[in-house]
Amino acid sequence: MSEEIQPKTISSLVTEYLDQPPSCLEFCPVDPNYFVVGTYLLQETREPGDEKMSGTGEEDEGEGTTSGSVKQTKTGSLQLWHLDVTTSTFQRKQVVPLPHAVFDIKFHPIRQHILGVAGSDGSISVYSVSKDDHNAGFPQIQHMWTNSVDPGVSALYFSWFPKDWFPLNSIPYTDGFVASFSNGKTRIYVLEPLGGKSYDVAKNKAGDWKFIVNEYLPERRKNIEPWVLALAKYGNPNANGGFESCMFTGDDMGTLWTQSYTYPDDGYHRWELEQIWPYCGYRDTDDEARHHPAGGVTSILPLPIMHLVKWAPIILTGSYDEYIRVYHATLKGSVLAEKRLGGGVWRLQIINVETIRNQAAAFGEPVSEIRYLILASCMHAGTRIVKVTWKRTRLTDLEIGDWDVEVLAQFTEHESMNYASGVWRGGNDATTGTELVCVSSSFYDKRLCLWKVQI
């Protein structure tokens, strides 16, 4: 067995310090030289308490004095930053103060100037990040819509529908999103257009948005925080319409929950959207912590495989136990490969995918090799660049093949929790070949770092 190659250790090119702790980070798809940082500031104040009186009516300065209760206030912001890759510099361009902390942000996969935000006050908000309608010369963050769900809970995670995710054959594109909440609930929001309008959020005024909401809360998940959820769509020849739409949810108890929907018959398009839901084929699978026993499921990344593999999705998971896993989401679940990354795996993001074909392969040798390059934010251990490899000897939907996970590079300068990182996708004007340009952040030391690595 060959000796394992040690990952490259990377040094930062520049470091900036924010005024508030960064909790999430996303590069702008429309303007890739800009990125948005969400922040989370927890402030504690001690409220005056009633002081006990002595028997003489005087204040007792001994053990009878009570201290007041501690009040916690969560606030945050959305911050727009500019990255100049040529000079390796950051510049903050805009700050939008918020009355709540920010747990998660996501850009729309199709309408890429639209940003969804999950707030600590239970709100879901939508903003635009674009150069339209102003003369600043750079994108501006502008509020579009907010829905307050329950002020007693926090919205933890947000994800837009992938293209054609909602199970309707008769409507080419149905928009919406999903969100998870600290009381254990997950909600699916499907845009219901007003008369004559579109199922596309970008083609409806935000004030006119109306969503049909389906809510889920299994009994044993009450008040267990679902920190992550993910959506994907897979080809399934046995399903109505030939496709199956899946939602994956992970929680603090190490459980991975899979819900899947298949398409109703076309005839139902004459009904209202809300009436169609019961006619979507539905399957619910809960692995009951079989494969994440040492910690909660904190990250889920569906790999861009367009079909089910041996009748089930293959995804990546991250956990508090510091492992990234290639996971086959069958009824019982199975781990196809895993690697310890040195810190809790909080976020996973695909950087790119490379496919290698070997038509001249000998019998038993791989005819296909797919390499997934992954960016992993690993809490107290910093950031990792990971390569996940899938080799197959037969190109069929029943071939699970062989999987491998390798750490290529690591960035370890952060001195506290690395909750968010991102990859610059600005094209070939500043980088060449296999060079990656990354921005990573850390929470308590409020650090923002720029670094590059050759892969």
C-alpha positions as CSV (number, residue, x, y, z in Angstrom):
1,M,0.0,0.0,0.0
2,S,1.4,3.4,-1.0
3,E,2.2,6.0,1.6
4,E,-0.5,8.6,1.9
5,I,0.5,12.0,0.5
6,Q,0.4,14.8,3.0
7,P,-1.8,17.8,2.1
8,K,-0.3,21.1,1.2
9,T,-0.4,23.7,3.9
10,I,-1.4,27.2,2.6
11,S,-0.6,30.7,3.8
12,S,-2.9,33.7,3.5
13,L,-2.2,36.5,1.1
14,V,-4.2,39.0,3.0
15,T,-6.3,39.1,6.2
16,E,-9.0,41.5,7.2
17,Y,-11.0,41.8,10.4
18,L,-14.7,42.4,10.5
19,D,-16.7,44.3,13.0
20,Q,-19.0,41.3,13.7
21,P,-18.4,37.5,13.6
22,P,-19.0,36.0,10.1
23,S,-21.4,33.1,10.1
24,C,-21.9,32.5,6.3
25,L,-20.3,33.7,3.0
26,E,-21.4,33.4,-0.7
27,F,-19.8,34.8,-3.8
28,C,-22.1,36.6,-6.2
29,P,-22.7,34.5,-9.3
30,V,-23.6,37.5,-11.5
31,D,-20.6,39.6,-10.3
32,P,-18.0,37.1,-9.1
33,N,-15.6,39.7,-7.9
34,Y,-18.0,40.4,-5.1
35,F,-19.1,38.3,-2.2
36,V,-21.7,38.7,0.6
37,V,-20.9,37.9,4.3
38,G,-23.7,37.3,6.8
39,T,-22.8,38.1,10.5
40,Y,-24.0,37.0,13.9
41,L,-23.5,39.1,16.9
42,L,-24.7,37.9,20.4
43,Q,-24.8,40.5,23.1
44,E,-25.6,39.8,26.7
45,T,-26.8,42.4,29.2
46,R,-27.6,41.8,32.9
47,E,-30.9,43.3,33.9
48,P,-31.2,44.7,37.5
49,G,-32.4,42.3,40.0
50,D,-34.4,42.8,43.2
51,E,-32.2,43.0,46.2
52,K,-33.2,41.2,49.4
53,M,-33.7,43.4,52.5
54,S,-32.5,42.6,56.0
55,G,-34.9,42.3,58.9
56,T,-34.2,45.9,59.8
57,G,-35.3,47.1,56.4
58,E,-31.8,47.9,55.2
59,E,-30.2,46.3,52.2
60,D,-28.4,43.1,53.0
61,E,-24.9,43.3,51.4
62,G,-24.2,39.6,52.2
63,E,-25.5,36.5,50.5
64,G,-29.0,37.8,50.2
65,T,-28.2,40.1,47.2
66,T,-29.5,38.6,43.9
67,S,-28.0,39.3,40.6
68,G,-30.3,40.2,37.7
69,S,-31.2,37.9,34.8
70,V,-29.1,37.9,31.6
71,K,-30.8,39.0,28.5
72,Q,-29.4,37.9,25.1
73,T,-29.8,40.0,22.0
74,K,-28.9,38.7,18.5
75,T,-28.2,41.1,15.7
76,G,-26.3,40.9,12.5
77,S,-25.7,42.3,9.0
78,L,-25.3,41.6,5.3
79,Q,-21.9,42.9,4.1
80,L,-20.9,43.3,0.5
81,W,-17.2,42.9,-0.2
82,H,-15.1,43.4,-3.3
83,L,-12.2,41.1,-4.1
84,D,-9.4,42.3,-6.5
85,V,-7.6,39.0,-7.4
86,T,-4.8,40.8,-9.2
87,T,-3.7,42.9,-6.3
88,S,-5.0,40.5,-3.6
89,T,-7.0,43.0,-1.7
90,F,-10.4,43.2,-0.1
91,Q,-12.7,46.3,0.2
92,R,-16.0,46.4,2.0
93,K,-18.5,48.2,-0.2
94,Q,-21.8,48.1,1.7
95,V,-23.2,47.1,5.1
96,V,-26.9,46.4,5.7
97,P,-27.6,46.3,9.5
98,L,-30.2,43.7,10.6
99,P,-32.3,43.4,13.7
100,H,-31.5,39.6,13.8
101,A,-28.4,37.4,13.3
102,V,-27.8,35.7,10.0
103,F,-27.6,31.9,10.0
104,D,-27.5,31.2,6.3
105,I,-27.5,32.8,2.9
106,K,-28.0,31.3,-0.6
107,F,-28.1,32.8,-4.1
108,H,-30.8,31.6,-6.5
109,P,-29.5,28.9,-8.9
110,I,-31.2,30.5,-11.9
111,R,-32.1,34.1,-11.0
112,Q,-28.6,34.5,-9.7
113,H,-28.9,38.1,-8.4
114,I,-31.5,37.0,-5.8
115,L,-30.3,36.1,-2.3
116,G,-32.2,34.2,0.4
117,V,-31.5,34.8,4.1
118,A,-32.3,32.7,7.2
119,G,-32.6,34.8,10.3
120,S,-32.2,34.1,14.0
121,D,-35.7,35.6,14.6
122,G,-37.4,32.9,12.5
123,S,-37.6,35.1,9.5
124,I,-36.9,34.2,5.8
125,S,-35.9,37.2,3.7
126,V,-35.1,37.8,0.1
127,Y,-32.7,40.4,-1.3
128,S,-31.4,41.4,-4.7
129,V,-27.7,42.0,-5.2
130,S,-27.3,43.8,-8.5
131,K,-26.3,47.0,-10.3
132,D,-29.8,47.7,-11.5
133,D,-31.7,50.9,-10.6
134,H,-28.7,52.8,-9.0
135,N,-25.5,54.5,-10.1
136,A,-23.1,53.2,-7.5
137,G,-20.9,51.4,-10.1
138,F,-21.0,48.2,-8.0
139,P,-23.8,45.9,-6.9
140,Q,-26.1,46.9,-4.1
141,I,-27.9,44.7,-1.6
142,Q,-31.6,45.7,-1.6
143,H,-34.4,44.2,0.4
144,M,-37.3,42.6,-1.5
145,W,-39.4,40.4,0.9
146,T,-39.6,39.0,4.4
147,N,-41.7,36.4,5.9
148,S,-41.7,36.1,9.7
149,V,-42.5,32.5,10.7
150,D,-42.2,32.3,14.5
151,P,-40.2,34.8,16.6
152,G,-39.6,32.1,19.2
153,V,-37.5,30.0,16.9
154,S,-34.5,30.5,14.6
155,A,-34.4,29.8,10.8
156,L,-31.2,27.7,10.5
157,Y,-30.8,26.8,6.9
158,F,-32.1,27.9,3.5
159,S,-32.1,26.4,0.0
160,W,-33.7,27.4,-3.3
161,F,-35.3,24.8,-5.5
162,P,-32.9,23.4,-8.1
163,K,-34.3,23.8,-11.6
164,D,-37.5,21.8,-12.1
165,W,-37.3,20.3,-8.6
166,F,-40.9,20.7,-7.7
167,P,-42.7,17.5,-8.9
168,L,-45.0,18.9,-11.6
169,N,-44.8,17.7,-15.2
170,S,-47.3,20.2,-16.5
171,I,-45.5,23.3,-15.3
172,P,-42.0,23.7,-16.9
173,Y,-40.6,25.7,-14.0
174,T,-42.0,26.1,-10.5
175,D,-40.0,28.3,-8.0
176,G,-39.7,28.0,-4.3
177,F,-37.4,27.2,-1.4
178,V,-37.0,25.1,1.7
179,A,-36.0,26.1,5.2
180,S,-35.2,24.4,8.5
181,F,-36.0,25.8,12.0
182,S,-34.6,25.3,15.5
183,N,-37.8,23.6,16.8
184,G,-37.1,20.7,14.4
185,K,-39.5,21.8,11.6
186,T,-38.7,21.9,7.9
187,R,-40.9,23.8,5.5
188,I,-41.3,23.6,1.7
189,Y,-42.4,26.9,0.1
190,V,-43.9,26.7,-3.4
191,L,-44.6,30.0,-5.2
192,E,-48.3,30.2,-6.1
193,P,-48.7,32.9,-8.8
194,L,-51.5,35.3,-8.9
195,G,-53.8,35.3,-11.9
196,G,-51.8,35.8,-15.1
197,K,-48.5,35.7,-13.3
198,S,-45.5,33.3,-13.5
199,Y,-44.3,30.5,-11.2
200,D,-40.9,32.4,-11.3
201,V,-40.0,34.7,-8.4
202,A,-38.1,37.0,-10.7
203,K,-41.2,37.6,-12.8
204,N,-43.5,38.6,-9.9
205,K,-43.3,41.7,-7.7
206,A,-42.1,40.7,-4.2
207,G,-45.1,42.3,-2.6
208,D,-47.3,39.9,-4.6
209,W,-45.5,36.7,-3.6
210,K,-47.7,34.0,-2.1
211,F,-46.3,30.6,-1.1
212,I,-48.0,27.3,-0.4
213,V,-46.2,25.9,2.6
214,N,-45.9,22.2,3.5
215,E,-44.5,21.6,7.0
216,Y,-42.8,18.5,8.5
217,L,-42.1,17.7,12.1
218,P,-41.6,14.0,13.0
219,E,-42.4,13.3,16.6
220,R,-38.9,12.2,17.6
221,R,-37.4,15.3,16.0
222,K,-39.2,17.9,18.0
223,N,-36.8,20.6,19.3
224,I,-33.8,18.8,17.7
225,E,-32.0,21.3,15.5
226,P,-31.9,20.4,11.8
227,W,-28.7,22.4,10.9
228,V,-28.7,21.4,7.2
229,L,-30.9,20.4,4.4
230,A,-30.3,19.9,0.7
231,L,-32.4,19.3,-2.5
232,A,-31.6,17.2,-5.6
233,K,-33.5,15.8,-8.6
234,Y,-32.7,12.3,-10.0
235,G,-33.7,10.3,-13.0
236,N,-35.8,7.3,-12.0
237,P,-37.4,5.3,-14.8
238,N,-39.8,3.6,-12.3
239,A,-41.3,6.9,-11.2
240,N,-44.1,9.0,-12.7
241,G,-42.5,11.4,-15.2
242,G,-39.2,9.5,-15.0
243,F,-37.8,11.7,-12.1
244,E,-37.7,11.8,-8.4
245,S,-37.1,14.9,-6.3
246,C,-35.4,14.5,-2.9
247,M,-34.9,16.5,0.2
248,F,-32.2,15.5,2.7
249,T,-32.1,16.8,6.3
250,G,-29.5,16.4,9.0
251,D,-29.7,17.1,12.7
252,D,-27.8,17.3,16.0
253,M,-28.6,13.7,16.8
254,G,-26.7,12.3,13.8
255,T,-29.8,11.5,11.8
256,L,-30.1,11.7,8.1
257,W,-33.6,12.0,6.9
258,T,-34.6,11.5,3.2
259,Q,-37.9,12.6,1.7
260,S,-38.6,12.0,-2.0
261,Y,-41.5,13.1,-4.2
262,T,-42.5,11.8,-7.6
263,Y,-44.6,13.5,-10.3
264,P,-48.4,13.3,-10.5
265,D,-50.1,12.7,-13.7
266,D,-50.4,15.6,-16.2
267,G,-54.1,15.7,-15.7
268,Y,-53.8,17.4,-12.3
269,H,-52.4,20.6,-13.8
270,R,-56.1,21.8,-14.0
271,W,-56.2,21.8,-10.2
272,E,-54.8,24.4,-7.8
273,L,-51.3,23.8,-6.6
274,E,-52.3,23.1,-3.1
275,Q,-54.6,20.3,-4.3
276,I,-51.8,18.7,-6.2
277,W,-49.6,17.9,-3.2
278,P,-51.5,14.8,-2.1
279,Y,-51.0,13.3,-5.5
280,C,-47.2,13.5,-5.5
281,G,-45.7,10.1,-4.7
282,Y,-44.0,10.4,-1.4
283,R,-41.3,8.3,0.4
284,D,-39.8,9.0,3.8
285,T,-36.6,7.4,5.0
286,D,-34.9,8.1,8.4
287,D,-31.6,6.3,9.0
288,E,-31.9,6.8,12.8
289,A,-28.2,7.7,13.3
290,R,-26.9,4.4,12.0
291,H,-23.9,5.9,10.3
292,H,-23.2,9.2,12.2
293,P,-23.1,7.9,15.8
294,A,-20.4,10.3,17.0
295,G,-22.0,13.5,16.1
296,G,-24.7,15.4,14.3
297,V,-25.0,15.7,10.6
298,T,-23.9,19.2,9.9
299,S,-23.4,19.3,6.1
300,I,-25.1,17.5,3.2
301,L,-23.9,17.9,-0.4
302,P,-25.8,16.0,-3.2
303,L,-23.2,15.1,-5.8
304,P,-24.1,16.1,-9.4
305,I,-25.1,12.6,-10.4
306,M,-28.2,12.9,-12.6
307,H,-29.6,9.5,-11.8
308,L,-30.2,7.2,-8.8
309,V,-27.3,4.7,-8.3
310,K,-28.7,1.2,-7.5
311,W,-32.1,2.8,-6.7
312,A,-30.8,5.4,-4.2
313,P,-28.9,8.8,-4.2
314,I,-25.2,9.2,-3.4
315,I,-24.4,12.3,-1.4
316,L,-21.6,13.7,0.8
317,T,-22.1,14.3,4.5
318,G,-20.1,16.2,7.1
319,S,-20.4,15.7,10.8
320,Y,-19.2,17.0,14.2
321,D,-17.1,13.8,14.5
322,E,-14.7,15.4,11.9
323,Y,-15.5,13.0,9.0
324,I,-16.6,13.6,5.5
325,R,-18.5,10.6,4.1
326,V,-19.6,9.3,0.7
327,Y,-23.1,8.1,1.7
328,H,-25.5,5.9,-0.2
329,A,-28.9,7.0,1.0
330,T,-30.7,3.7,0.8
331,L,-33.4,2.6,3.2
332,K,-30.7,1.3,5.7
333,G,-27.9,3.6,4.4
334,S,-24.3,2.7,3.8
335,V,-20.9,4.5,3.9
336,L,-19.0,4.1,0.6
337,A,-15.9,6.0,1.8
338,E,-14.9,8.4,4.5
339,K,-12.0,10.6,5.6
340,R,-11.2,12.5,8.9
341,L,-10.6,16.2,8.2
342,G,-9.5,17.3,11.7
343,G,-12.5,19.4,12.6
344,G,-16.2,19.3,12.5
345,V,-17.3,19.4,8.9
346,W,-19.7,22.4,8.9
347,R,-20.1,23.1,5.1
348,L,-19.3,21.4,1.9
349,Q,-19.2,23.0,-1.6
350,I,-18.4,21.6,-5.0
351,I,-15.5,23.5,-6.8
352,N,-15.5,21.6,-10.0
353,V,-16.1,18.1,-11.6
354,E,-13.7,16.3,-13.9
355,T,-14.7,13.2,-15.9
356,I,-12.1,10.9,-17.4
357,R,-13.1,8.1,-19.9
358,N,-10.9,5.1,-20.7
359,Q,-12.4,3.4,-23.6
360,A,-9.3,1.1,-23.9
361,A,-9.5,-0.2,-20.3
362,A,-8.7,-3.8,-19.8
363,F,-11.3,-6.1,-18.3
364,G,-11.9,-5.2,-14.7
365,E,-10.2,-1.8,-15.0
366,P,-12.2,1.4,-14.6
367,V,-13.8,2.7,-17.8
368,S,-14.9,5.9,-16.1
369,E,-13.3,8.1,-13.3
370,I,-15.1,11.1,-12.0
371,R,-13.2,13.5,-9.7
372,Y,-15.2,15.9,-7.5
373,L,-13.1,18.8,-6.0
374,I,-14.7,19.9,-2.7
375,L,-14.2,22.9,-0.4
376,A,-14.8,22.0,3.2
377,S,-15.2,24.4,6.1
378,C,-14.1,22.5,9.2
379,M,-14.9,24.5,12.2
380,H,-11.9,24.6,14.6
381,A,-9.6,23.0,12.0
382,G,-9.9,25.6,9.2
383,T,-10.5,24.9,5.5
384,R,-9.7,21.8,3.4
385,I,-9.5,21.1,-0.3
386,V,-10.8,17.6,-0.8
387,K,-10.8,15.3,-3.9
388,V,-13.6,12.6,-4.0
389,T,-13.0,10.0,-6.8
390,W,-15.6,7.6,-8.2
391,K,-14.3,4.8,-10.4
392,R,-16.6,2.4,-12.4
393,T,-15.9,-0.7,-14.5
394,R,-19.4,-0.5,-16.0
395,L,-21.5,2.6,-16.9
396,T,-24.9,1.5,-15.6
397,D,-27.2,2.9,-13.0
398,L,-26.6,-0.3,-10.9
399,E,-22.8,0.2,-10.6
400,I,-21.8,1.7,-7.3
401,G,-18.2,1.4,-8.2
402,D,-15.2,2.3,-5.9
403,W,-15.0,5.6,-4.0
404,D,-12.0,7.4,-2.5
405,V,-11.5,10.6,-0.5
406,E,-8.2,12.5,-0.4
407,V,-7.2,15.8,1.3
408,L,-5.2,17.9,-1.2
409,A,-4.6,21.1,0.8
410,Q,-5.4,22.7,4.1
411,F,-5.6,26.3,5.4
412,T,-5.1,26.5,9.2
413,E,-4.5,30.1,10.1
414,H,-8.0,30.7,11.5
415,E,-7.9,30.9,15.3
416,S,-11.6,30.1,15.9
417,M,-14.5,28.4,14.1
418,N,-14.4,28.3,10.3
419,Y,-18.1,28.3,9.5
420,A,-17.9,29.7,5.9
421,S,-15.6,29.7,2.9
422,G,-16.0,30.4,-0.8
423,V,-14.3,30.0,-4.2
424,W,-13.7,32.8,-6.6
425,R,-15.2,32.0,-10.1
426,G,-14.1,35.0,-12.0
427,G,-12.8,33.3,-15.1
428,N,-9.3,33.3,-16.7
429,D,-8.4,37.0,-16.4
430,A,-6.6,36.6,-13.1
431,T,-5.8,32.9,-12.6
432,T,-4.6,30.2,-14.9
433,G,-4.5,26.4,-14.9
434,T,-5.3,24.7,-11.7
435,E,-5.0,27.7,-9.3
436,L,-7.8,28.1,-6.9
437,V,-8.6,31.5,-5.2
438,C,-10.5,31.1,-1.9
439,V,-11.9,33.3,0.8
440,S,-12.4,31.8,4.3
441,S,-13.6,33.2,7.5
442,S,-13.6,32.5,11.3
443,F,-16.2,33.4,13.8
444,Y,-14.8,34.6,17.2
445,D,-11.7,36.3,15.8
446,K,-13.8,37.9,13.0
447,R,-11.2,37.0,10.5
448,L,-11.5,37.1,6.7
449,C,-8.6,35.5,4.7
450,L,-7.6,35.4,1.0
451,W,-5.5,32.5,-0.2
452,K,-4.5,30.7,-3.4
453,V,-3.4,27.1,-4.0
454,Q,-2.2,25.1,-7.0
455,I,-4.1,21.8,-7.3
